[in-house]
């Protein structure tokens, strides 16, 4: 699976700009000496930045000044300096959303964006990956699992950075697709940041600086895979991953834009043939049987030792990720849909699957209410509309509870998996690593036809 470019093709290690937070006021601490272009003195200590009369006003002990557009603090001694940001929000819009104090290596840029300040961290890609691997999961996984994740985290980042270099016409937060008059079809992309390369939250890849403990195994995994990426047709792969595919992974075009990536297609998350199931989960009967069962899969595990390698403390609040169930009263579901959609459907009469992807995840769902009817999609829009935060996934079946005059008293959603299900299944990959699979075998399993190559 592994190949190499010629020496002339290999680039130097790039740096990445990561958007950490966006707020009206930002408090930060510089540990060590930092330089700012245009200033002779170095900066260290505690500071508070806020927008005042259209400029960034920074206050510190003996260091009060205003900046028109942006300011960047660069460490004098990279290895022995860091900065601290307070009240960084993680898990934005998810059920585990919370604020943290976080520490970072590299430079801190403060950039004015309308009436708020964006804090951006610039650092080498390999150091960024040390944090990503420890932020996306517990840093206690097997070496082969962590090596596999290092390659896909690096690949996705490089693909994103390459894409941003090719166009200044970058899209917005969500992307509507043309549908019928009674359809709302949206997909939510990661490639929507104009002022930096990637953000630090689940929208891109979790990156929490040096706040998360990085083990020797993580360091070894990143070091042993230094510069390695996945290629398909000589292009860096837009590698994706989620917590649990639910037994079968989803195709890229069913979740995001309608573009087919051959390396992001249906994968049965197992090493043997699964018997007694119709695996064409685009068919409603097959999807219903699959979701209501617990078929064998790499990610079908209750092994706490392995789960603890993947799930951070706030992720561990979720214990039923492979198969799950949510119940709503009529009042709850109608209010959630009204609040999330901005439309009053009245009492919800039915939730009808219209189209499913290859993993059983819904691409289009018809919401029928007493006042209106609408088809919604794609998978994340469905998850958003049917939960106060997000449903675990869009792979679910619907049961109507005790209908009275055609109006159910409530609904039961029985679901499979956690996340969009495209690309690498983190829990499945952790199980594979534990079973002795090598990192290239793990990557070959989840990314059909891709090959490993040295990018720098």
C-alpha positions, 0 to 999 in steps of 0.5 A, spaced: 500 500 500 505 504 501 509 508 495 513 514 495 514 520 491 521 522 488 525 526 492 523 532 487 516 532 489 517 532 497 515 538 500 518 541 506 513 541 513 508 546 512 505 550 518 498 551 519 494 556 522 488 554 527 482 558 529 482 557 536 476 562 538 472 568 536 469 572 542 468 580 543 473 579 549 479 574 550 484 573 556 491 570 554 497 569 558 504 569 555 509 564 558 516 566 556 518 571 551 514 573 545 516 578 539 511 583 535 513 586 529 514 593 530 516 593 537 523 592 540 521 589 547 518 582 548 512 581 551 510 576 557 505 575 562 497 576 562 493 580 557 486 582 556 484 584 549 477 587 546 474 591 541 474 598 542 472 603 537 473 599 531 480 597 534 483 591 538 485 594 545 490 590 549 491 591 556 497 588 560 501 590 566 505 596 563 503 594 556 496 598 553 496 599 546 491 599 540 491 595 533 488 596 527 487 590 524 491 584 527 497 582 531 501 576 532 506 574 538 511 570 536 515 566 541 523 567 542 524 560 544 519 555 541 520 549 545 520 552 552 514 557 551 507 557 550 501 561 551 494 560 555 487 562 552 481 562 557 474 560 556 475 556 550 469 553 548 469 546 545 464 541 543 460 547 540 453 546 539 454 538 541 451 535 548 458 536 551 459 543 550 463 546 555 469 551 556 476 550 558 483 554 559 488 551 554 495 552 552 498 552 546 505 552 542 507 556 537 505 563 535 498 567 537 495 572 532 489 576 534 485 578 528 479 583 528 473 580 525 467 585 525 465 586 532 469 580 535 476 578 535 479 571 532 485 568 536 489 564 531 495 559 533 500 558 528 505 552 528 508 546 524 503 541 522 507 535 526 506 539 532 499 540 531 498 533 530 501 531 536 495 535 539 490 532 534 491 525 536 490 527 543 484 531 543 480 527 538 481 521 543 485 518 549 492 518 548 492 511 550 491 507 544 495 502 540 501 504 536 498 502 530 491 505 531 495 511 533 499 511 527 493 510 522 490 516 525 496 520 524 496 519 517 489 520 516 489 527 520 495 529 516 492 527 510 485 531 511 489 537 513 494 537 507 488 536 503 484 542 506 490 547 506 491 545 498 484 546 497 484 553 500 490 555 496 486 554 489 480 558 491 479 565 494 471 563 493 470 559 499 463 557 501 459 559 507 457 555 513 452 550 510 451 549 502 444 548 500 442 544 494 436 545 489 430 541 491 423 541 490 419 547 493 417 542 499 424 540 500 430 543 505 436 540 503 443 542 506 450 539 507 455 542 512 462 543 510 469 543 513 472 547 508 469 554 510 474 558 513 477 564 510 481 567 515 485 561 517 486 554 515 482 550 520 478 551 526 480 547 533 473 544 534 469 538 531 467 542 525 474 540 523 479 536 527 479 537 535 485 541 537 486 543 544 494 545 544 498 542 549 492 542 554 491 534 553 496 529 555 500 527 549 503 520 551 510 517 548 506 512 544 502 518 541 509 522 539 512 515 537 506 514 532 506 521 529 514 521 528 514 514 525 509 516 520 512 523 519 510 526 512 505 520 510 499 521 507 494 517 503 493 518 496 488 517 490 490 518 483 496 522 486 492 527 490 492 527 497 485 524 500 480 528 503 480 523 509 474 523 514 473 519 520 467 519 525 466 515 532 462 509 530 460 507 523 455 502 526 457 496 522 457 499 515 461 506 513 457 511 509 459 514 502 462 521 502 456 524 497 451 522 501 453 526 507 456 532 503 457 535 496 454 530 491 461 528 489 464 521 489 470 519 492 472 512 490 476 512 497 470 514 501 465 509 499 461 503 503 465 499 507 463 493 511 466 494 518 468 486 519 473 481 516 468 476 515 462 475 511 456 477 515 450 472 514 442 473 515 442 480 513 441 484 506 446 489 506 443 493 501 441 498 506 438 503 501 432 499 502 428 500 507 426 493 510 434 492 510 435 498 513 430 497 519 432 489 520 440 492 520 438 498 525 434 494 530 439 488 530 446 488 533 450 485 527 458 483 528 462 489 526 469 491 529 466 497 532 461 493 535 464 492 542 463 493 549 470 492 551 471 498 556 479 497 555 478 499 548 473 504 549 477 508 554 483 508 548 478 512 544 473 516 548 475 522 552 471 523 559 465 527 556 465 522 550 464 517 555 457 520 557 455 516 551 455 508 552 450 506 547 453 508 541 453 502 536 445 501 537 441 507 541 434 509 542 431 516 543 424 517 545 420 523 544 413 525 547 409 529 542 410 536 545 417 535 545 418 533 538 413 538 535 417 543 539 424 541 537 422 541 530 419 548 531 425 551 534 430 548 530 427 549 523 424 556 525 417 553 522 411 551 526 409 544 523 403 543 528 403 536 531 407 531 528 404 526 525 409 522 522 417 522 520 417 518 514 424 515 511 425 518 503 432 516 502 437 512 505 445 512 504 449 505 503 450 505 511 442 506 512 443 513 514 438 518 512 439 522 506 432 525 506 426 525 511 419 527 510 416 531 516 409 531 516 405 535 521 398 538 522 400 544 519 405 543 514 409 537 510 417 538 508 422 533 506 429 535 509 436 533 508 442 531 508 444 527 514 447 533 519 441 537 518 436 531 520 440 530 526 440 537 528 432 538 527 430 532 531 434 533 537 436 539 542 443 538 540 445 533 535 442 525 534 448 520 534 447 519 527 442 519 521 441 511 521 435 510 525 428 507 524 421 511 527 416 508 531 409 512 532 407 511 539 399 510 541 396 514 535 389 518 537 385 520 531 392 519 527 396 524 532 401 519 535 403 521 543 410 520 541 416 517 537 421 512 538 427 513 534 432 507 534 439 508 531 445 505 529 452 509 530 455 515 532 457 521 527 456 521 519 460 514 518 464 516 512 471 514 512 475 511 518 471 508 524 475 510 530 472 505 535 472 500 529 480 502 528 481 501 535 479 494 535 483 492 529 489 495 532 488 491 539 487 485 534 494 486 531 492 489 525 498 494 522 496 501 521 497 500 513 492 494 514 487 499 518 487 504 512 487 499 507 480 497 510 477 503 511 480 507 505 478 503 499 484 504 493 488 509 497 495 508 498 500 511 503 505 516 500 511 521 503 508 528 502 514 531 506 
